Amino acid sequence: MVLKVYGPTYASPKRVLVCLIEKEIEFETVHVDLFKGENKEPEFLKLQPFGVLPVIQDGDYTLYESRAIIRYYAEKYKDQGTELLGKTIEERGLVEQWLEVEAHNFQPPIYNLVINVLFAPLLGAPSDSKVIEESDQKLEKVLDIYEDRLSKTKYLAGDFFSLADLSHLPFGHYLVNQTGRGNLVRERKHVSAWWDDISNRPAWKKVLELYKYPV
Ligand SMILES: N[C@@H](CCC(=O)N[C@@H](CS(=O)(=O)O)C(=O)NCC(=O)O)C(=O)O
């Protein structure tokens, strides 16, 4: 049975897809239409009770939460494809640290901008200007910390590409290309060079080619 990834056009499922391609793991995708509410259907909720994407089915093994899924496959296929977890426990610690930073400091403000700058106007919903302003301010501070870190090491966990860098791709793509705030990256020399490096990796370009973002 081939691994099934439910999504796949949305940002968090793309985090899983790019990891599977880097690890040279075969998979199929199952489209779930969020705009039609298919993620709230009883059948889907049996797989993912929180009603969000992605979820994977690998034989009789089911897993959700994109960062849990990429950690699982990066470990399970440690010796296949791109090495993504570092070579020592100290490097692994830094990979985990920056994975958490991405989840708790990088993605949330970008998610708020995607909802309020990108989706709200499309759906005829009101945008929250206070949330937009707070998200811009939070991102400035976060990216200043990234600029300092990336002035010392080529990648976030060290001088090697890892799961931590990979995890930034789906929402970094929104930030740089679709929120009108790409300048926040471009104004920071090391962050800009890092973004160009990781977003030009063949695996990510393949994800963008095969699975278009919904907007
Ligand atoms: N922490 C979850 C977040 C999943 C999530 O919020 N997915 C969004 C799609 S995306 O924002 O990641 O592109 C979703 O399904 N949203 C549907 C909904 O919120 O009803 C993960 O990383 O898997």
The ligand as a MOL file (V3000), in Angstrom:
LIG
                    3D

  0  0  0     0  0            999 V3000
M  V30 BEGIN CTAB
M  V30 COUNTS 23 22 0 0 0
M  V30 BEGIN ATOM
M  V30 1 N -0.6930 22.2360 13.0850 0
M  V30 2 C -1.3600 21.6870 11.9100 0
M  V30 3 C -2.0730 22.7990 11.1740 0
M  V30 4 C -2.9480 22.2600 10.0790 0
M  V30 5 C -3.8100 23.3440 9.4600 0
M  V30 6 O -4.1730 24.3520 10.0920 0
M  V30 7 N -4.1120 23.1380 8.1810 0
M  V30 8 C -4.9780 24.1050 7.4890 0
M  V30 9 C -4.5100 24.2680 6.0590 0
M  V30 10 S -3.0680 25.2690 5.9710 0
M  V30 11 O -3.3980 26.5100 6.6980 0
M  V30 12 O -2.0340 24.5800 6.6980 0
M  V30 13 O -2.7690 25.4890 4.6380 0
M  V30 14 C -6.3820 23.5760 7.4740 0
M  V30 15 O -6.5980 22.4030 7.2550 0
M  V30 16 N -7.3350 24.4940 7.6760 0
M  V30 17 C -8.7320 24.1150 7.6180 0
M  V30 18 C -9.4910 24.7190 8.7500 0
M  V30 19 O -8.8640 25.4140 9.5650 0
M  V30 20 O -10.7180 24.4830 8.8090 0
M  V30 21 C -0.3240 20.9940 11.0110 0
M  V30 22 O 0.7930 21.5300 10.9430 0
M  V30 23 O -0.6530 19.9530 10.4280 0
M  V30 END ATOM
M  V30 BEGIN BOND
M  V30 1 1 1 2
M  V30 2 1 2 3
M  V30 3 1 2 21
M  V30 4 1 3 4
M  V30 5 1 4 5
M  V30 6 2 5 6
M  V30 7 1 5 7
M  V30 8 1 7 8
M  V30 9 1 8 9
M  V30 10 1 8 14
M  V30 11 1 9 10
M  V30 12 2 10 11
M  V30 13 2 10 12
M  V30 14 1 10 13
M  V30 15 2 14 15
M  V30 16 1 14 16
M  V30 17 1 16 17
M  V30 18 1 17 18
M  V30 19 2 18 19
M  V30 20 1 18 20
M  V30 21 2 21 22
M  V30 22 1 21 23
M  V30 END BOND
M  V30 END CTAB
M  END
